C-alpha cells in the first residue's frame, strides 16, 4: 500500500501543470484583417506553450456574445478579442471582469471591463490617407469616396477625410457610396461604385476607399472599364500581401495604402497577457491608458518592394 501511495505522489509531481488557457474570438474570420490578428495571436500564444482556441463569430453579434459567454463558462485564463463589439458585448465583458478573466481587445474600441484595446491612431491614419490622395491630385480635382460607417475605424477615416476636404476646397467629392454591413458587401461595393463611375465618367481624378477590400473591388472594376494605372488615383487603408501586389502591379490602379500592423497587434495581445497575467507585471508597464497604440506606415510605389517580399 505504501508503495502505491509513493508511486502516486511521484506521478503527481511528474505530471505537467495545466497549460494556461486562452480563448481568441475573431468577429469575422472571412475578413483578412480579422484573421491576421487572430492567427498571429494564436501563433504567439502557442509559442508560449499555452492552450489556445480560435472562435469565429462569422459577423454575427448573437454568436459573438454566445462565444464570449462560453469562454467565461469554461473559465479560461484570458480572452483576446479581434475586431470585437464592446458596446454590444458589454454584458459579456462585464461578466468576464466579474469572473476575473482578463480581456485584451484588438481594433475594437475600449471598454471599462477590459485591460485595454490595441489600436492604431485612426485619426492619424485617416489624415495620412486623405492627404496622400490630395497630394497626388496637387490639391485640385474630383474624387469619389467609398465609405463604411458600420465600423468605428473606417467611420473615423471618413470623418477625417471630410475635415481635410473642408480645408482644401480645390478637391470636390463628386459622389459617395456607403457600404452596408452585409455578407455580400463586395457585391454592394461593386454595384454602388459601378454606378458612380459610369455617372461621372471623364470627371474622376481620384478615389478614396475606407479599407483595402473595397479598393480591390474598385480596382477590378476600373480595369474592366479600361482604366490604367494613374488614370484614377486609388488610395485606401489596411495593408497586406494582396494590397502590396496590386501597388507593384503596373496594370493595377491601386497606388497606395496606409498599412496597419495586424500581425504585430495580434502578437502584442498575447505578449501583454503574458506580462500582466502570467508575470504579474502592472498594466502600466505595458500601457498607461485604455489604448496601446501601434504605428501605421504609408506604402506606395517608392517602398512597396520591401513589403512585397
Secondary structure as UniProt FT lines:
FT   HELIX           2..14
FT   STRAND          21..26
FT   TURN            29..30
FT   HELIX           32..47
FT   TURN            48..49
FT   STRAND          51..56
FT   TURN            58..59
FT   HELIX           61..74
FT   STRAND          78..82
FT   TURN            86..89
FT   HELIX           90..98
FT   TURN            99..100
FT   STRAND          102..106
FT   TURN            112..113
FT   STRAND          116..120
FT   HELIX           122..136
FT   TURN            137..139
FT   STRAND          141..147
FT   TURN            149..150
FT   HELIX           152..167
FT   TURN            169..170
FT   STRAND          171..178
FT   TURN            183..184
FT   HELIX           185..199
FT   TURN            200..203
FT   STRAND          206..209
FT   HELIX           212..224
FT   TURN            225..226
FT   TURN            230..231
FT   STRAND          232..238
FT   HELIX           241..248
FT   TURN            250..251
FT   STRAND          254..259
FT   HELIX           262..273
FT   HELIX           274..278
FT   HELIX           283..285
FT   STRAND          291..294
FT   STRAND          297..299
FT   TURN            301..303
FT   HELIX           304..307
//
